[in-house]
Amino acid sequence: MLVTRKDAVRAGRGELGIVPGSMCAKSFIVRGLGCGDSLHSCSHGAGRVMSRAAARNSIPLKQHREATAHVECRKGQP
């Protein structure tokens, strides 16, 4: 069987994984339970409040820079 994990991470019994937070939220190191019903996978993050395009159009770059001053991330326009 071939398993594609879009927006999920491997979670075999005892296997370590990471569930990343958003730019301002913590990430979590997790240990898999090996649940066959979930194809030995777990969720990968919590999703977004808005799309990237919506954020670019509604949040000024100055506000983004201020909110993420302590976070290492891309601060400019794409």
C-alpha positions, 0 to 999 in steps of 0.5 A, a space after each residue: 500500500 502507498 500512503 500519501 500524507 498531505 498535511 499529515 505526518 507519520 505516526 508509527 508506534 513510538 515514532 517521533 514527529 513534529 506538528 508545527 504551529 503557526 508563525 506565532 504559535 509553538 510547535 509540538 514534538 509528538 510520539 506516534 501511537 501506531 493507529 492503523 485506522 489513521 494509516 499510522 498518521 497524525 494531523 499536521 498543524 491547525 490550518 489557517 484563519 485566512 489564505 495567504 492572498 487574503 492576508 497579503 491584501 488585508 494586513 499591512 506589511 508594517 503590521 506583519 513586521 511588528 507582529 513577527 519581530 521575534 520570529 525568523 520568517 520571510 518579511 517581504 512581499 513574494 
